[in-house]
Amino acid sequence: MANYQLAAEVRTAFGTNAVKKLRREKLVPGNVYGRNNDNVHLLVAERELEKAIQSGEPLIDLAVGGEKKIVLIKDLQRDFVRGTIDHVDFYEVSMDKPVDTTVFVVLTGEEERESDGGLVNLVMRELNISCLPMDIPENITIDVSQMVIGDTITVSDLDLGGKITVNQDPDEVIVTVAAPTKVEESAEDEEAEVEAAEEAEAEAEAEE
């Protein structure tokens, strides 16, 4: 699968006022580092950066300063209120060296799972992994179709084919199926409650 193509420009303006001006122009300040190279300050169009994120491609061909670097997004800062991107850090990778990164966990098979009333709970939404850049997956998919109430899937249960290492405790729980916290009353229980209420009301009227 081809890497996502993204263009950036070298950043030359710094300081609070410069940053405010850049953000008004929908430009995101950032850095690219890695491979023992000097840190490069850059600017990237927010709209194009959002497209790169939404593409789901883990690797990006970043064109900046007349060079093309293969990078991944290492850190992304967003405005808490507006949701706009405030800053981005890219990490330049070597294709023959493992990298540490984070990928999302995606569940499948929820609709096919046994109708036992159990609640599927995704405990861990992201996993810290290590692998060669070319082996970074868009996400880690877990099939829950065969799980029943009381089942759990931990890090050690994952089969990632030997190319990916999860850098977390093997006993950490990723997903569980729990019993519903509130058990619905049966029709018999409801009928018994109604009868008891009617009897209590009748006794109260008789005492009057």
Stockholm file with secondary structure:
# STOCKHOLM 1.0

chainA/1-208         MANYQLAAEVRTAFGTNAVKKLRREKLVPGNVYGRNNDNVHLLVAERELEKAIQSGEPLIDLAVGGEKKIVLIKDLQRDFVRGTIDHVDFYEVSMDKPVDTTVFVVLTGEEERESDGGLVNLVMRELNISCLPMDIPENITIDVSQMVIGDTITVSDLDLGGKITVNQDPDEVIVTVAAPTKVEESAEDEEAEVEAAEEAEAEAEAEE
#=GR chainA/1-208 SS CCCEEEECEECCCCSHHHHHHHHHTTEEEEEEEETTEEEEEEEEEHHHHHHHHHHCCSCEEEEETTEEEEEEEEEEEECTTTCCEEEEEEEECCTTSCEEEEEEEEEECTTTSCCSCCEEEECCSEEEEEECGGGCCSEEEEECTTCCTTCEEEGGGCCCTTSCEECSCTTCEEEEEECCSSCCCCHHHHHHHHHHHHHHHHHHHHHC
#=GC SS_cons         CCCEEEECEECCCCSHHHHHHHHHTTEEEEEEEETTEEEEEEEEEHHHHHHHHHHCCSCEEEEETTEEEEEEEEEEEECTTTCCEEEEEEEECCTTSCEEEEEEEEEECTTTSCCSCCEEEECCSEEEEEECGGGCCSEEEEECTTCCTTCEEEGGGCCCTTSCEECSCTTCEEEEEECCSSCCCCHHHHHHHHHHHHHHHHHHHHHC
//
